[in-house]
Amino acid sequence: MIKLLSHLSYLEITAPDVEESVAFYEQQVGLTVVDRRDGAVYLRCWGDYYAYSLVVVPGTEPGMATMAWRTSSAEALDEAARRIEAAGVHGEWLDDVAQIGRAYRFIGPWGHSMTLHWDVTHHHETEGDTASIFPDRPSRRSRFAGAPRQLDHVTIAASNVDEFAKWYNEVLGFRIMARTVLDEAPISVFSVLTTNEKSHDLGIVLDGSTRAGRVNHVAFWLDSRDELLMAADVLDENGTRIEYGPSVHGIGEQSYVYFREPSSLRIELNTGGYRNYVPDWKPNTWKPSLGSLNMYRNSTMPMSMTESFPAADGPSATEEGVPEELRDALVNPYANHG
């Protein structure tokens, strides 16, 4: 199969108060507003190569409106659309996506919107205060301490982790890199997929709710662990509570810190991690006891990390596993009789 997708290009999220969320991304995270159109606000990480990294649009609840992936060519875009349709999922062609042009958008089997495109608007500032002295940088490094360089990945929630991974592998060519299975039962609670050499640019957590299309977190990448620790320090000093971390994931080996934006949507900052170029990689199976989420196995994941967005009627799990309060609901859905 030809390589269809190259990388995650932008995320579009919903927020009940767009301006409050945008102000947080600007003032606390260090993104830059680059455009406003029809109620949508476009923001960019200083090192991303395209016109924008994140779009915030009005919504009654926090969630993900779409995740966008650039294909490897114009031909790959047409082929990807053909394979999606052949798999029984019917999308639509769009011609009006801001600074992208022609795109194919579909709702996957587990309710998540995905936008595929080839055309982009490349960003490269060559003059003024934001131009970099280094030719390869699209703009000057942010003046904000710990501002992310680039959009990194998105982790969604789905009712069947392994089947989700299988579908996106077989139809769109995502490589399955690893998964986490509970110590207590043979239930997959987490998996990571990638379109390139990163350990992942798409994660999946197990969703025990009846609501499709939810997201667990969006993630941005920083240059170094020192910057990550500085970002956590600055966020904490400015009144943003750190939800989990800093620490290091076992799967992927990235350093991480999690926190929330005003809508309650979870943000991860991460850095480091391995690169994997093996075309016939066989995904390993982890267990929470091996340190899949926290490789040092020296801290307990807060129960709040099992929340996905929008809110729903059941729990979701993370790569560390399931908190005691939720274990029966996921390990044995028939534990409580009506």
Buried (B, 14 or more C-beta within 10 A) or exposed (E): EEEBBBBBBBBBBBBBEBEEBBBBBBEBBBBBBBBEEEEBBBBBBBBBBBBBBBBBBBBEEBBBBBBBBBBBBEEBBBBBBEBBEEBEBEBEEBEEBBBBBBBBBBBBBBBBBBBBBBBBEEBEBEEEEBBBEEEEBBBBBBEBEBBBBBBBBBBBBBBBBBBBBBBBBEBBBBBBBBBBBBEBEEBBBBBBBBBBEBBBBBBBBBBBBEBBBBBBBBBBBBBEBEBBBBBBBBBEEEEBEBBBBBBBBBBBEBBBBBBBBBBBBBBBBBBBBEEBEEEEEEBEEBBBEBBBBBBEBEEEBEEBBBBBBBEBEBBBBBBBBBBEEBBEBBBEEEEEEE
